[in-house]
């Protein structure tokens, strides 16, 4: 007898979630989708997704339920709200939170999932909108290894790598660490570019020195190009980097560790938000430092 295909629900269709849902559809998974803004969900209906009016409706009958939303508050709503996914998720299904959220929320959701008879993974990702669209994300997974093996075919359809970090909460924590290191580098890049421009150095030559030297990470190269072009089409919303840095500072405080560089970077992103750049790409963190 043929095995029924794994049914997947995707909750959240923003810059990342929309591309992830498309990869699952391309891989042949039956996919139901929910998004707070209906238009993004309707766009996926044209390529085969079933559009649900609520997270609860999306989760009904799904074998794997995956969320990709902005923060703890949004995640709590889609999972535990009055029309949340856990209210309809079938026993034995797997709940996966791929959002960048706090380890504390992940522990709460894991407990609620266990109480509902579900397997659970925290599986945030590294990569940007283009990586999501191309199926080239890296999943950073916390949770039981046996649950991960059951979910692996679904995650593999969206990724180039799946890294198991340890028990529940491990993925969420390493994602915050990853993003705080990125945020610190972006804040320093913004200051460096502003210093180059104010000093009258030949900007492109100066940036090549940095890009080809020790500072020249992939992030440096990609974002410095967007900064110089002043192309702030969102690949990663600036306001979400501020949120991630806030969560990272709090995670450090839980371990009696002051993440001083993260706090400094957070201040830079907060200044950019105050200047009206929150819904632009992270590269816009440079704008408050520029003249003209």
PEHU-V337062 format. One record per pair of residues at least 4 apart in sequence whose ideal C-beta (glycine too) atoms are under 6 Angstrom apart, sorted by the first residue. I is the first residue (numbers start at 0). J is the second residue. Records with the same first field share a line. If there is no record, write none. Layout:
I->J / J
This chain:
4->29
5->62
6->29 / 60 / 61 / 62
7->23 / 28 / 30 / 63 / 153
8->31 / 57 / 58 / 61 / 64
9->16 / 20 / 32 / 65
10->33 / 54 / 66 / 77
11->16 / 66 / 67 / 68
12->16 / 17 / 34 / 39 / 40
14->128
15->67 / 131
16->67
18->131 / 132
19->131 / 157
20->30 / 32 / 43
22->134 / 156 / 157
23->28 / 30 / 156
24->30 / 46 / 47
26->156
30->48
31->49 / 51 / 57
32->40 / 43 / 48 / 50
33->51 / 54 / 57
34->39 / 40
37->41
40->50
43->48
44->48 / 50
51->56 / 57
52->56
53->82
54->77 / 83 / 84
55->82 / 86 / 87
58->64 / 84 / 87 / 88
59->87
62->92
63->93 / 150 / 153
64->84 / 88 / 94
65->95 / 97
66->74 / 77 / 96 / 98
67->97 / 98
68->73 / 74 / 77 / 98
69->73
70->242
71->100 / 101 / 104
74->98 / 100
75->79
76->80
78->83 / 84 / 85 / 108
79->83
84->88
85->111 / 115
88->92 / 117
90->116
92->117
93->118 / 150
94->112 / 117 / 119
95->120 / 122
96->108 / 121
97->122 / 123 / 124
99->123 / 174 / 243
100->104 / 171
101->246
102->168 / 171 / 172
105->121 / 168 / 171
106->168
109->119 / 167
112->117 / 119
118->146
119->142
120->140 / 142 / 146
121->141 / 170 / 171
122->138 / 140 / 170
123->139 / 170 / 174
124->136 / 138
125->137
126->130 / 136
127->234 / 235
128->234
130->135 / 136
131->136
134->157
135->159
136->157 / 158
137->160
138->154 / 158 / 161
139->162 / 164 / 170 / 173 / 174
140->147 / 163 / 170
141->164 / 167 / 168 / 169 / 170
142->146 / 167
147->163
150->154
151->155
154->158 / 161
164->169 / 170 / 173
165->169
175->246 / 247 / 250
178->243
179->244 / 247 / 261
181->218
182->240 / 244 / 264
183->260 / 264
185->281 / 284
186->264 / 267
189->284 / 285 / 288
192->226 / 285
193->288
194->198
195->200 / 202 / 205
200->205
206->210 / 223
207->211
209->214
210->215 / 220
211->215
214->219
215->219
218->222
219->223
222->282
225->230 / 282
226->282 / 285
231->279 / 280 / 282 / 283
233->280
234->280
235->281
237->271 / 276 / 277 / 279 / 281 / 283
238->272 / 277
240->268 / 281
241->268 / 269
244->261 / 264 / 265
247->261
248->258 / 261 / 262
251->256 / 258
267->284
268->284
270->287
271->276 / 283 / 284 / 287
272->277
274->287
276->283 / 286
279->283
